[in-house]
Amino acid sequence: QLKNRFTDKKELTRENQTIYSSHWAYCAVHMAVLNPVLRTPGAIAKYFNLSVGTVVEIVGFLCSVGLAVKDGGRVNLP
């Protein structure tokens, strides 16, 4: 039954896997959006002591590969 619920499986290309695993911040930003308090680039940047520009770049990558979506100024999981 669970298999039928999770049919929208996302698979990253090898190149995107390499990018995702190239720095701890990709996974950290990806998981941070699970927390409702950390769904803006500014909040994520402050929490992890990263520049807002770095977070915006990571969010852009996550959105481009389908691991996150932008909703106004907020970031959510798809």
Buried (B, 14 or more C-beta within 10 A) or exposed (E): EEEEEEEEEEEBEEEBEEBBEEEEBBEBBBEBBEEEEBBBBEBBBEBBEBEBEBBBBBBEBBBEBEBBBEEEEEBEEE
